[in-house]
Amino acid sequence: MQARGSAVLRLHIVILLASWALVCEQQLPMEPPHDSGQSITGAFEGWFGNPDGSYSLLLGYYNRNTKRELDIPIGPNNRIEPGGPDQGQPTHFLTGRQWGVYTVTVPKDFGTKKLTWTLVVNGQTTVIPMSLNPLYEVSPAWERHDPYDDVAESARADGLGCR
């Protein structure tokens, strides 16, 4: 009797695992990509503290157009509020997802205030909130300066480098 119960339990587990595998193989329905006519969504990627006590809000974007780069000038269709509209955000948008495109610096007393980045593209409006929420604190990846690059550049300038 116990062997039969164990076999039934194993059969149920096999059926459950097989069903799960079938579900995992199926892809979620997605809208097909479009060459043009799609929206651009700003992406708040996090924030980090600066040595002077101010903070930098890190942003990127996702241009859903697969073949069309767009130009959106600063103004009602590309603005940051309050304090904007121009806070250094891009006006030329490459296709696809672009990470770490720019930062907005806020003062050390920014606290719980919020900024928003609004983009209006092809009649579609997206508004991205930015704040100093502790869950979004990131560590910046600073480029390290290699002093040997200066030596190599100096040698090239003096005509000593290979051409």
Helices and strands as residue ranges (DSSP letters): H 2-25, E 40-49, E 55-63, E 70-71, E 78-81, E 92-93, E 96-106, E 115-121, E 124-130, G 134-136, H 147-157
